[in-house]
Amino acid sequence: GATYFNFASPNLPIPLPAPSSVKPLAVEPFDVRSASLSGFDKHHLTPYIQNFSLEIQRELANNLTLEARYIGSKGTHLNGGISINDVNIYENGILDAFKITRAGGDAPLFDRILNGTTLNAGTNAALGQGVVNGTTLTGSAAFRANSIFKTFLANGNVAQFASALNSSTTVTGKAGGLLAKNGFPDNFIVANPQYGGVVTASNPGSSTYHSMSVQATKRLSHGFAQSLAYTWSRALGENSSDGVLEYLNPRDRSLNKSLLSFHRTHDFRSNGTFEFPFGPGRKLLGSAPGFVSRLVERWQLGGIFSWSSGAPVTLTASDAEITWTQSSPTVTIPKTANTPDILGYFPKSAGKVTYTGSGAYFFDGWTQVTDPSRSGITALQTLQGSFSGKALADANGNIVLASPSPGSVGTLGRQWIEGPTHANLDVNLVKRIKIGEQKEFEIRLDAVNVMNNPRWAFVAGATDINNVNFGKLTAGDPTGGGSQSDNTTANRKFTFNARLNF
């Protein structure tokens, strides 16, 4: 467990003991590559947030006001982790060799890496078996036949291919042994080869929020009060997972700037109460007998309604990553999935909740088909048979989304569409009965989620065009952490209360 201190306390121990989770920097062997390293940027700055607001208020009538507001904020030097041990597939030639091998050619780089190595047991060179010598058996053929690398090659996972080459213990029994065997430098693929995940805590983040809010308020009079509010907003910044910023391409961090997960374009909220006009001093039954007056007086109806746009959704093409970092036991690095190429008409309003016999889906009318890039993959060493990539086609069979070519960033972009909207209505009915000068009896009925609307969420993997569950929704929290109180399940709930106030 880590040690924490309140630095505002006047009773801090002097000197401060080292946190229990920290150890002196030890020498790590280059042939294990499973340890993690976390450090701090020596130029670490203090994050700060600036807030801006402007409001205009107008009284339209007695007890009725209209307010219009601009609310904005800007976050600067926001904390975030930067992964600095991502694989390199460009300058070292791995990407070019990967493409040549995938298409059925023989890459000289792979001949040099595997020279003299038996990657696959057997003697049939046509099946990629035997000792690699660059002539009767090439390194490309051996990689195409190998169970560790074959699927990565077939599906275009060039970053995972490079990560496996950097960390696999196959043949040599040591991580990175395939590279070291023929004299390739330890840092041929990653900058810090003795480690798996390496994270620098720094201030790379920034954010902006702009919103326009309009609110009409009817203050309580004649037993009626009501408030209506509408907000249009935009929240931009860098998304993160476990505190580590996710970059589509660490060479161009601007690609990570997108809508934030809590962004909602439109938000409408309303709440109000209405006291029924029955009983003494009211328009109806004001002179009724005592028993009747007690029965009909002081009934109050209340309600809260909300509707908001869906959360931003990033559609991914998981078979086309260009960044990858080997996670370690103590540091989890996000494996940032690439986005698809947009090849046809796919509007931001493409999604709609649709019920089918097999469940609820968000992309009804769009069909998964085999990615047409399959035709460009060689059949040598049965590589093409390991291809499982999918593309998305419209109702006419036209391809609209497909995985980008290895090493390139998808053109669709992050947070392209908005997920399912959510509407909710809670209602309460209250009856108060006066039984004395300072005593009253109250009964109350609360109805939560009257419309029985779930808060839809995508099942795991459902935003990946290659996943069998693409577009599938669940009416609850897919992590299992949901509850009725936060409306992640579609359960209407009634609660009855009775109390004596005195």
VOLUMZA-796804 format. One record per residue (C-alpha): z, y, x; residue in three letters. Coordinates in steps of 0.25 Angstrom, whole numbers, always signed. Last residue first. Example, Ala and Ser with C-alpha at 12.3 -4.5 7.8 and 13.67 -1.06 7.14 Angstrom:
<pts>
    pz    py    px residuo
   +29    -4   +55     SER
   +31   -18   +49     ALA
</pts>
This chain:
<pts>
    pz    py    px residuo
   +59   +70  -178     PHE
   +46   +63  -178     ASN
   +45   +48  -184     LEU
   +34   +40  -179     ARG
   +23   +30  -184     ALA
   +11   +26  -175     ASN
    -2   +18  -178     PHE
   -12   +15  -167     THR
   -26   +11  -169     PHE
   -36    +7  -158     LYS
   -51    +5  -158     ARG
   -54    -4  -147     ASN
   -67    -2  -139     ALA
   -61    -3  -125     THR
   -61    +8  -114     THR
   -54   +17  -124     ASN
   -44   +22  -114     ASP
   -32   +18  -122     SER
   -39    +5  -126     GLN
   -38    +0  -111     SER
   -48    -1  -100     GLY
   -44    -7   -86     GLY
   -53   -19   -87     GLY
   -63   -14   -77     THR
   -74   -15   -87     PRO
   -66    -5   -96     ASP
   -71    -8  -110     GLY
   -82    -9  -120     ALA
   -91   -15  -109     THR
  -105   -11  -106     LEU
  -118   -18  -100     LYS
  -128    -9   -94     GLY
  -132   -19   -83     PHE
  -124   -32   -85     ASN
  -134   -40   -76     VAL
  -132   -30   -65     ASN
  -145   -25   -57     ASN
  -146   -12   -65     ILE
  -131    -9   -61     ASP
  -123    -1   -72     THR
  -118   -14   -78     ALA
  -111   -19   -65     GLY
   -97   -20   -71     ALA
   -98   -17   -86     VAL
  -101    -3   -90     PHE
   -91    +4   -98     ALA
   -91    +8  -113     TRP
   -78   +15  -118     ARG
   -77    +8  -131     PRO
   -79   +15  -145     ASN
   -70   +10  -156     ASN
   -74   +22  -165     MET
   -59   +25  -167     VAL
   -55   +24  -153     ASN
   -40   +26  -155     VAL
   -35   +27  -169     ALA
   -21   +33  -170     ASP
   -13   +32  -183     LEU
    +0   +40  -184     ARG
   +12   +40  -193     ILE
   +22   +52  -192     GLU
   +36   +53  -199     PHE
   +42   +67  -199     GLU
   +56   +73  -196     LYS
   +61   +87  -193     GLN
   +62   +92  -208     GLU
   +61   +78  -214     GLY
   +51   +67  -217     ILE
   +38   +74  -214     LYS
   +27   +64  -214     ILE
   +16   +64  -203     ARG
    +3   +57  -204     LYS
    -6   +56  -192     VAL
   -20   +50  -191     LEU
   -26   +48  -177     ASN
   -41   +47  -172     VAL
   -47   +43  -159     ASP
   -62   +44  -157     LEU
   -70   +40  -144     ASN
   -84   +41  -140     ALA
   -89   +36  -126     HIS
  -103   +37  -120     THR
  -109   +26  -112     PRO
  -113   +28   -98     GLY
  -120   +41   -93     GLU
  -133   +39   -84     ILE
  -137   +42   -70     TRP
  -123   +41   -63     GLN
  -130   +39   -50     ARG
  -145   +41   -47     GLY
  -157   +34   -52     LEU
  -165   +35   -40     THR
  -159   +24   -32     GLY
  -156   +26   -18     VAL
  -165   +18    -8     SER
  -161    +8    +3     GLY
  -166    -4    -5     PRO
  -176    +0   -16     SER
  -170    +6   -28     PRO
  -165    -4   -39     SER
  -172    -2   -53     ALA
  -171    +7   -65     LEU
  -182   +11   -75     VAL
  -191    -1   -75     ILE
  -201    -1   -87     ASN
  -199   -13   -96     GLY
  -202    -6  -109     ASN
  -187    -5  -113     ALA
  -183    +0  -100     ASP
  -181    -8   -87     ALA
  -169    -8   -77     LEU
  -171   -16   -64     ALA
  -164   -28   -59     LYS
  -162   -34   -45     GLY
  -159   -49   -43     SER
  -167   -53   -31     PHE
  -162   -66   -25     SER
  -175   -73   -28     GLY
  -183   -62   -20     GLN
  -176   -67    -8     LEU
  -181   -81    -9     THR
  -182   -82    +7     GLN
  -195   -74    +5     LEU
  -198   -70    -9     ALA
  -198   -55    -5     THR
  -193   -44   -13     ILE
  -203   -34   -18     GLY
  -205   -40   -32     SER
  -190   -39   -34     ARG
  -192   -24   -34     SER
  -196   -25   -49     PRO
  -181   -26   -53     ASP
  -179   -38   -63     THR
  -176   -32   -76     VAL
  -164   -26   -83     GLN
  -167   -20   -96     THR
  -165    -6  -103     TRP
  -165    -6  -118     GLY
  -149    -6  -118     ASP
  -143    +1  -107     PHE
  -129    +3  -111     PHE
  -125   -11  -115     TYR
  -115   -17  -124     ALA
  -114   -32  -126     GLY
  -122   -45  -126     SER
  -127   -43  -141     GLY
  -131   -29  -138     THR
  -124   -16  -140     TYR
  -130    -3  -134     THR
  -123    +8  -127     VAL
  -133   +18  -122     LYS
  -139   +21  -109     GLY
  -152   +28  -105     ALA
  -147   +42  -107     SER
  -149   +46   -92     LYS
  -163   +42   -94     PRO
  -170   +30   -88     PHE
  -185   +32   -88     TYR
  -191   +24   -76     GLY
  -189   +21   -61     LEU
  -175   +25   -59     ILE
  -171   +19   -46     ASP
  -157   +12   -47     PRO
  -144   +17   -41     THR
  -137   +11   -29     ASN
  -124    +5   -29     ALA
  -113   +11   -21     THR
  -104    -1   -16     LYS
   -91    +7   -16     PRO
   -82    +5    -4     ILE
   -69    -3    -6     THR
   -60    -1    +5     VAL
   -48   -11    +7     THR
   -54   -25    +8     PRO
   -67   -19   +13     SER
   -80   -15    +7     SER
   -93   -16   +14     GLN
  -101    -4   +12     THR
  -114    -2    +5     TRP
  -124    +8    +3     THR
  -139    +6    +0     ILE
  -136    -1   -13     GLU
  -149    -7   -20     ALA
  -144   -20   -28     ASP
  -134   -12   -36     SER
  -144    -4   -43     ALA
  -134    +6   -50     THR
  -133   +14   -63     LEU
  -123   +25   -61     THR
  -116   +28   -75     VAL
  -110   +42   -78     PRO
   -99   +41   -89     ALA
  -103   +42  -104     GLY
  -103   +54  -112     SER
   -91   +58  -120     SER
   -86   +57  -134     TRP
   -72   +60  -139     SER
   -65   +61  -152     PHE
   -50   +63  -155     ILE
   -45   +63  -169     GLY
   -33   +68  -177     GLY
   -30   +66  -192     LEU
   -17   +72  -198     GLN
    -9   +69  -211     TRP
    +2   +78  -213     ARG
    +3   +77  -228     GLU
    -2   +66  -237     VAL
   +10   +57  -239     LEU
   +21   +68  -238     ARG
   +14   +76  -248     SER
   +12   +64  -258     VAL
   +27   +62  -257     PHE
   +30   +76  -259     GLY
   +21   +78  -271     PRO
    +8   +86  -268     ALA
    +8  +101  -267     SER
    -1  +102  -255     GLY
   -10   +90  -259     LEU
   -22   +96  -252     LEU
   -23  +110  -245     LYS
   -11  +108  -237     ARG
    +3  +115  -238     GLY
   +10  +102  -242     PRO
    +1   +90  -241     GLY
   -14   +86  -237     PHE
   -23   +94  -228     PRO
   -25   +83  -218     PHE
   -22   +87  -204     GLU
   -34   +86  -194     PHE
   -33   +84  -179     THR
   -43   +86  -169     GLY
   -50   +81  -156     ASN
   -64   +82  -150     SER
   -70   +78  -137     ARG
   -84   +78  -132     PHE
   -88   +75  -118     ASP
  -102   +75  -112     HIS
  -107   +73   -98     THR
   -96   +64   -94     ARG
   -92   +63   -79     HIS
   -81   +54   -75     PHE
   -89   +45   -66     SER
   -95   +57   -58     LEU
  -109   +61   -60     LEU
  -117   +61   -47     SER
  -116   +64   -32     LYS
  -117   +51   -25     ASN
  -132   +54   -21     LEU
  -126   +66   -13     SER
  -121   +56    -3     ARG
  -134   +54    +4     ASP
  -133   +45   +16     ARG
  -121   +38    +9     PRO
  -131   +33    -1     ASN
  -127   +29   -15     LEU
  -113   +35   -12     TYR
  -100   +30   -18     GLU
   -88   +38   -14     LEU
   -76   +30   -10     VAL
   -63   +33   -18     GLY
   -63   +19   -24     ASP
   -77   +22   -30     SER
   -82   +36   -30     SER
   -92   +45   -37     ASN
   -97   +58   -30     GLU
   -97   +70   -39     GLY
  -102   +76   -52     LEU
   -96   +79   -66     ALA
  -104   +86   -77     ARG
   -98   +90   -90     SER
  -101   +93  -104     TRP
   -89   +95  -113     THR
   -87   +95  -128     TYR
   -74   +98  -135     ALA
   -70   +98  -149     LEU
   -55  +102  -154     SER
   -50  +101  -168     GLN
   -38  +105  -176     ALA
   -35  +104  -191     PHE
   -23  +106  -199     GLY
   -26  +119  -205     HIS
   -26  +124  -191     SER
   -26  +117  -177     LEU
   -35  +123  -167     ARG
   -50  +121  -168     LYS
   -55  +119  -154     THR
   -70  +119  -149     ALA
   -72  +115  -135     GLN
   -84  +116  -126     VAL
   -84  +111  -112     SER
   -94  +113  -101     MET
   -92  +105   -88     SER
   -95  +105   -73     HIS
   -88   +95   -63     TYR
   -92   +94   -49     THR
   -88   +84   -38     SER
   -87   +83   -23     SER
   -84   +71   -14     GLY
   -85   +69    +1     PRO
   -71   +72    +5     ASN
   -67   +61   +14     SER
   -60   +47   +15     ALA
   -69   +39   +24     THR
   -72   +25   +20     VAL
   -76   +13   +28     VAL
   -78    -1   +21     GLY
   -81   -13   +30     GLY
   -77   -10   +44     TYR
   -80   -14   +58     GLN
   -95    -9   +55     PRO
   -91    +5   +54     ASN
  -105   +12   +53     ALA
  -112    +1   +45     VAL
  -125    -6   +47     ILE
  -128    -6   +62     PHE
  -113    -3   +65     ASN
  -110   -16   +72     ASP
  -123   -14   +81     PRO
  -134   -25   +80     PHE
  -133   -34   +92     GLY
  -139   -47   +87     ASN
  -127   -54   +82     LYS
  -120   -41   +78     ALA
  -128   -39   +66     LEU
  -126   -53   +60     LEU
  -112   -52   +64     GLY
  -109   -40   +55     GLY
   -96   -47   +50     ALA
   -93   -59   +58     LYS
   -95   -74   +55     GLY
  -109   -74   +63     THR
  -118   -81   +53     VAL
  -113   -73   +41     THR
  -102   -63   +43     THR
  -108   -52   +34     SER
  -104   -37   +36     SER
  -115   -29   +41     ASN
  -126   -38   +36     LEU
  -119   -38   +23     ALA
  -118   -23   +22     SER
  -133   -22   +26     ALA
  -137   -31   +14     PHE
  -127   -24    +5     GLN
  -135   -11    +8     ALA
  -148   -17    +6     VAL
  -145   -23    -7     ASN
  -160   -24   -11     GLY
  -159   -36   -21     ASN
  -166   -46   -12     ALA
  -160   -42    +1     LEU
  -146   -41    -4     PHE
  -148   -55   -11     THR
  -152   -61    +2     LYS
  -142   -55   +12     PHE
  -130   -65   +11     ILE
  -138   -77    +6     SER
  -148   -76   +17     ASN
  -162   -79   +15     ALA
  -167   -65   +15     ARG
  -159   -62   +27     PHE
  -165   -73   +35     ALA
  -179   -69   +31     ALA
  -176   -55   +36     SER
  -171   -60   +49     GLY
  -183   -67   +52     THR
  -185   -82   +54     LEU
  -197   -88   +61     THR
  -199   -74   +68     THR
  -187   -65   +68     GLY
  -178   -76   +75     ASN
  -168   -78   +63     VAL
  -162   -92   +65     VAL
  -164  -101   +52     GLY
  -166  -100   +38     GLN
  -173   -89   +30     GLY
  -179   -98   +20     LEU
  -193   -98   +27     ALA
  -185  -100   +40     ALA
  -181  -114   +35     ASN
  -171  -118   +46     THR
  -157  -118   +39     GLY
  -145  -109   +39     ALA
  -147   -94   +35     ASN
  -143   -82   +45     LEU
  -146   -90   +57     THR
  -146   -78   +67     THR
  -155   -77   +80     GLY
  -160   -63   +76     ASN
  -153   -59   +63     LEU
  -152   -44   +66     ILE
  -165   -43   +74     ARG
  -173   -50   +63     ASP
  -166   -42   +52     PHE
  -171   -29   +60     LEU
  -185   -35   +61     PRO
  -187   -35   +46     ALA
  -195   -47   +41     ASP
  -202   -44   +28     GLY
  -200   -50   +14     GLY
  -198   -38    +6     ALA
  -183   -39    +7     ARG
  -184   -41   +22     THR
  -192   -28   +24     ILE
  -182   -20   +14     LYS
  -170   -25   +22     PHE
  -176   -22   +35     ALA
  -179    -8   +31     ASP
  -165    -6   +25     LEU
  -158   -12   +37     ILE
  -165    -3   +47     GLY
  -152    +3   +54     ASN
  -155   +17   +49     GLU
  -156   +13   +34     TYR
  -146    +2   +30     ILE
  -133    +8   +34     ASN
  -121    +2   +27     VAL
  -110   +10   +22     ASP
   -98   +12   +31     ASN
   -94   +26   +29     ILE
   -89   +25   +14     SER
   -84   +39   +10     ILE
   -71   +41    +2     GLY
   -69   +52    -7     GLY
   -61   +65    -9     ASN
   -67   +77   -15     LEU
   -71   +88    -5     HIS
   -75   +97   -17     THR
   -73   +95   -32     GLY
   -79  +105   -42     LYS
   -74  +108   -56     SER
   -80  +113   -68     GLY
   -76  +117   -82     ILE
   -84  +126   -91     TYR
   -78  +129  -104     ARG
   -82  +133  -119     ALA
   -71  +135  -129     GLU
   -72  +137  -144     LEU
   -60  +140  -153     THR
   -56  +138  -167     LEU
   -42  +141  -172     ASN
   -47  +154  -180     ASN
   -62  +155  -177     ALA
   -72  +154  -165     LEU
   -62  +157  -154     GLU
   -70  +157  -141     ARG
   -66  +152  -128     GLN
   -74  +152  -115     ILE
   -70  +144  -103     GLU
   -73  +143   -88     LEU
   -68  +133   -78     SER
   -69  +129   -64     PHE
   -62  +119   -55     ASN
   -62  +117   -40     GLN
   -58  +104   -34     ILE
   -53  +102   -20     TYR
   -53   +91   -10     PRO
   -46   +93    +3     THR
   -54   +90   +15     LEU
   -56   +78   +24     HIS
   -62   +82   +37     HIS
   -56   +70   +45     LYS
   -62   +61   +34     ASP
   -52   +50   +32     PHE
   -53   +35   +34     GLY
   -54   +21   +28     SER
   -58    +9   +35     LEU
   -60    -5   +30     SER
   -60   -19   +36     ALA
   -71   -29   +33     SER
   -81   -28   +45     ARG
   -76   -40   +52     VAL
   -86   -41   +64     ASP
   -84   -26   +69     PHE
   -69   -29   +72     PRO
   -59   -18   +67     GLU
   -50   -10   +77     VAL
   -39    -5   +69     ALA
   -37    +9   +64     LEU
   -22   +11   +61     PRO
   -17    +6   +48     LYS
   -16   +13   +34     VAL
   -11    +6   +22     SER
    +4    +8   +25     SER
    +2   +23   +25     PRO
    +6   +29   +38     ALA
   +20   +35   +39     PRO
   +21   +50   +37     LEU
   +29   +56   +48     PRO
   +38   +61   +42     ILE
   +41   +55   +28     PRO
   +37   +65   +17     LEU
   +49   +70    +9     ASN
   +44   +84    +5     PRO
   +34   +77    -4     SER
   +20   +84    -5     ALA
   +14   +74    +3     PHE
   +17   +63    -7     ASN
   +15   +50    +1     PHE
    +7   +37    -1     TYR
    +8   +24    +7     THR
    -3   +14    +5     ALA
    +0    +0    +0     GLY
</pts>
